[in-house]
Amino acid sequence: MLDHFVWGNVRRISPEAPVPVVEVVRETLFPGGAANVARNLAEFTQHGLILGRVGADSDAQKLTELMKEEGVGTELLLIHPTLPTISKTRIAARQQQIVRVDREVIQKLGADELDEVERRVREKLPEIDAIIIEDYGKGFVTQELVDTLVRLASSAGKLLTVDPSPRNPLQWKGASLVKPNRLEAFAAAGMEDTGKDGQLKEVGKRLLDKWQVPNVLVTLGEQGMMIFDKDSPETPHHLPTRAREVYDVSGAGDTAIALLTLALSSGMSLHDAAEVANHASGIVVGKLGTATLKPAELLAAFQP
C-alpha cells in the first residue's frame, strides 16, 4: 500500500463545520503495509524482494518507483487490472494526526493469482534465505497462500516468519515464528486483556498450541517483547523496551519483523535476534511517520 502524509498547520476552525482547517505545508509518500517491511530490510540488504498485489494505476507506479529507489526488488509484484492500489492518506498538524483517508477494495486472492504466486516463489526459492508473511488483512494473505508458502519453505529448509492480522485469523502451522502484538495475541488466544499477572504467559501457551509453531514473539509496546518457546512454554523470555522517546508507533511492528527475520537468517539465536529487533523498534518509534532506521543508528543503540 502507499502511505501518503499531508503535513500542515491549523490556525482556525472551518465556518462550514466544527473541524480544523489544515493549511498544507508539505506532502510525503512512503511505501506502506508489507512494503514498509521491505523498506526496513533495504537499509540492511540490497537483496530484498516484495511479492504482493497492486493495481494498474498511478499509485502503483509511485509505489514501485519508491521501492526501486530504496533498493527493493519489485519484479514479483502482481498487477490486478481492476482493483486499486491500496493507499492511506494521513493529514497531520503540529505532529498530531487529524484524520486518515483510506482507499481500498478488499478482495481475496484468486486461484489463478495463487498459482502465479507459487510459480514465482518456486522460481526464486534457490536464492531466498527467508520469507516474511506480512498480513494487513487486505485479502492477499489467505489460508491457501499460507499453506503454499509454508510447503515451499519447508521443502527447501527456509526460514518463514509471520506478522499476523487480527482481522484475518489463519492457521500458521509449519511457520518458524509468529510475531503478533499484544492486542493481536490476546485476540488470537480468545482472551480479554485485563492486565492481570500471568495472563500473557497463558496467552503464549495457548498460541503455541493453537498455531503449532516452535516460537511466538509478542511485541508489547512500551513493555518490550516476550518470547515463547514450545520446548519451555512455562518460562517465557522477556526483553524490556529499548525506546527512549515515543512519537509514533506506526510501522514499529514492520521494523520488528524485518530485523528479527534478517538477524535469524544471518545465523543469530532467537534471543539475540529479538534483541536486535527490540533495539530497532525502539529507534523507529522515536520518529514521526512510517520510519526506518540506518545500520549506524542500530549500532549506536548497542553502545554503552
N, C-alpha and C positions, 0 to 999 in steps of 0.2 A: 504494500500500500504506500501511498505518497502522503507524507506529513507536510502540511502547509501551515506555517506560522505567520500570523499578521501581528506585528508589534506596533503599539501606538500610545497615545496619551488621552486621558479623559479629563476634560475641564468643565463639562456641563451635562445636564440631563436633557434628553430629547423632548421637544414640546409635543411630539406626536404620541409618545408613550413613556411610561416611567422606566426608561432604560438609558444607560450611559451612551454618549456619543464618542466613538473612538476615532481620533484623528491619526490616520496611519502614518507611521514614520518609516517603517521598512517591512519587507516580507522575505521569508526564507523558506526553502524547500529542502527536505531531507528524505532519504529512504526510510520508510516506516514498516511496522509489523515485522514479519520474518526478514525483510530486507535490512532492518536495523541490526539484526543478529549478524548477518553477513558483513555489514558495515563495521561492526565492532571487531570482527575477525580480521578484516582487511588491514587494520592498523598493525597487525602482528604477523600476517602471512599474505602473500600475493597469490595464493593457490585456492582461494575460496570460490565455490560455485553456488549459485542460488537456483532452486527449482521451485517454481510456483506458477500462478496464473495471473495474467494481466489482460486488459482489454486492447482492442485495436484503436487506441485513441491517443490524444496528445499527452495525457497524464502518464501513460505507459512510456512514451518517448522520453519525457522528462525523467521518469524514474530510472529507466535504462541508462540514460546519459549520466545521471548522478552516480549510479553504481559503477559504471565503467570508469568514471573519473577517480573513484576511490579504490579501484583495483579489484572489483568483484566481477567474476565471470557470469555473464548473463545468457550464454548460449543455450542453456537448458530451459529457459522460460517458455511456458505455453501461452500462446496468444489466442484469446477467445474472440470470435468475430462479433458477438453482440453484447456480452457482459462488459460493464465499465470497469476500469481500473479503480480499485477502492482508494478513496482519498479522505483525509481528515484535516479540516481547517480549524486551527485554534487561534482565537482572537484574544490577545493579551494586552494589558496595560499596567504599567508600574509593576512589572514582574508577576502579575496575577492574571490567570486565565479567566476570561469573562464568559466565553461561550465556545462550544465546539460544534462544527457543522460536518456531518458525515455524508459521504456519497458512496453508496454501496448497494449491490443486489446480491443476496445470499443464494447461491446455487451449488448443490453438491457436485462433486467430481463425477463426471460421466464415465461409462465403461470404456469408451474409446480413449478418453483422456488418461485413464488409469493404465491402459495398455501402452500408451505413449510414454508415460512416466516410467513404467517398468523397463521399456526398451532403452530409454535414455540413461537410467541409473545403471542398468546392467552393462551398458557400453562403457560407462565411466568407472565402474567398480574397481578395476585393477589400479586406478590412480587415486582412489579415495582412501583416506585414513579413518574418517569418521563421518557419520551422518547425524545431523540435528533435525528433529521434527519440532518445528515451532508452530504451535496451533493457536490461532487467534479466533477460532470458531466461525470462520467465514465460508465454510463449505468445502474448501480444498482438501482438508485432512479428514478422511473418512476411515472407518474400520478396515475397509478393503485396502486402502492405501497403506495404512499402518501394517497390516498383515503382510502386504507385498514387500515393504521396505525391511521389516523385521526378517522375513525369509531370506531376502537378498543379503542383508548384512550378516546374518548368522552363517549362511553358507560360505561366505568369504572371510569370516572371522573378523568383521569390522565392528568398531565401537558404534553404538547407536544410543543417543540421548534424547530426552523428550522434555519440552516445556509445554505442559497441557493447558487446555482452556476449560474452565468450569461450565461453560455453555455447551460443551461438546464431550460428554462423558464417554470415553472409549476404554478398551482393554489394551494394556501395554505389555502383555506377556511376551518375553523374548528381548525386550529392550535392556540396555546395560544400566540405565539410570533414568529416573523420572524426577523432575525438579518443579514441584508446584510451589506457589507462595502460600502463606498461612491460610488465607481465605479459601484458596483452591483446595488445599489439603483437607481442611475441615469439611468442605462441601463434598469432596470425593469420598470421605470417610463416613459421611452421613451423620456428623456430629455438630452440635451447636457450640460455638466458642464462647465459653463463659469466663475464661481466664483462670480457671482453677488449676492448681498444681496437678501434674500427672496427665492432664488432658492431651497435651501434644504427644507425649510418649505413646498413649493409646492410639492416637491418630496414625502415627508412624507404623505401629504394629499392624493396624488394620490395612493400611495402604500396601505394605509389603505383601500381605496375604492376598489382598484383592487384586493387585496388579501382577503378582508373581514375577517380581523383578528383584535382582540382588541388592539394589540400593535405591533409597528415596532420599532426596535432599530437599528440605523445606526452607525456603528463604523467609526470614522473619522481620524484615524491615529494620527498625532501629534496634532489634534484639539479635541481629546477626543471622546465623544459619544453624540448622540441625541436620546431622547426617544419621540415617537409619540403615542398618546393615542386616540382611536376612540371617546372617550367622550369629549375630548378637543383638537381637531386637530389644532386649531389656536394657541395653546400655548404649543409648544414642550418644553421638559426639556433638557437643555444642561449640560453635565458633562465635564469639562476641562480635558485634559490628565494628567495622573499621572507619565508618563515616565520621567526619569531624563536623561538617555542616550539611544540612539537608535543605536544598532549594526546590528540587523537582525529582520525584521518584519515577517519572515516566521513562521507560527504557531500561531501568535498572535490572529487571529480570532478563532482558535481552543480553545485557552485558554479562550477567552471571552465567547463563547457559553457554554463551560463546567462549568465554575464558576458561570455564570449567572443562568444556569438551576439548578445547585446544590443549590445555595442560595435561589432561588424561591421555590424549593421543600422542603427546610428546614423551610419555613414559612416567609421569608423576603418579604417586599414590593418590588415592581419593582424598585423603585428608589434606595433603599438600595442594592438590588441585583446587579443593574447596577454599583453601586459604587464599590462593591466587584470585579466585572469583570473588571472594569476600572483600579483598582489598580493592579490586577493580570496581565493584558495585559501590563501595564507599566513596570512590572518587567521582563517579558519574552523577550520584545524587546531589553532589555539591555544585552541579552545573545546571543551567536553565536549558529547557528544550530536550529534543531527542539527541542526547550527547554520547560521545565515545571518549576513549582515553588513549593517550600515546604510551608506547613502551617506556619512555623515560619517566612518565608520571607514575606508572606502576612500580618501576624500580625504586623511585624515590619514596614510595609509600612503605617499602620494606626497610628503609634506612632507619636506624635508631634515632 
